[in-house]
Amino acid sequence: MIDGLINATLEDLPRVCRFYKTVCDKQATDRYTPRWHYGIYPAEDELKRHVLSRELLLGLEGGGLAAALVLLEHEDEEYRDAPWQYPEASNRVCVWHLFAVSPVYRGRHMGKDMLSRVLRLCRQRGFRAVHLDVTKGNDAAERLYTRLGFRFVGEKDVFYEDTGVMSVRLFEYDLQYLEETL
């Protein structure tokens, strides 16, 4: 279980960079991956920007960095034309990116615990829905999001600096549903 959920600080940046580099390196032997390339996506300057904007959340367990997630308090430009039930224009929507669990902490329900905490945080902050994408073929991530109550809304081709155009699957979570599921 996650001991705490905190906003990353500049002091955390070196361990956050090591965390994402480790996650990216581990992809070579993982069955399902987001296909990230450390140094391109995620890159240290981008992670620093998220830290300074207070968008990077860390899930700690026993003092170690177990999981991390970027929480944007606005719709992603790439998502604007998606078939959302709760589009950004009608209600407050947040977007999640770069969610990962450290390979050291996998298999201990850290992902589910971290995401449950972030869903509650989003609700407390007054958001109506959460939007995110999953790299097509990352079945483990899809199963986790679906178990938490996310709804698949469609597929979309998006451009990423490290991979170029890639097909992603879009998911949405209705935060009104939160009380019943978590």
Secondary structure, DSSP 8 states (H G I E B T S, - for coil): ---EEEE--GGGHHHHHHHHHHHHHHTTT-SS----BTTTBS-HHHHHHHHHTT-EEEEEETTEEEEEEEEESS--GGGTTS--SS-TTTS-EEEEEEEEE-GGGTTSSHHHHHHHHHHHHHHHTT-SEEEEEEETT-HHHHHHHHHHT-EEEEEEEEEETTTEEEEEEEEEEEGGGHHHH-
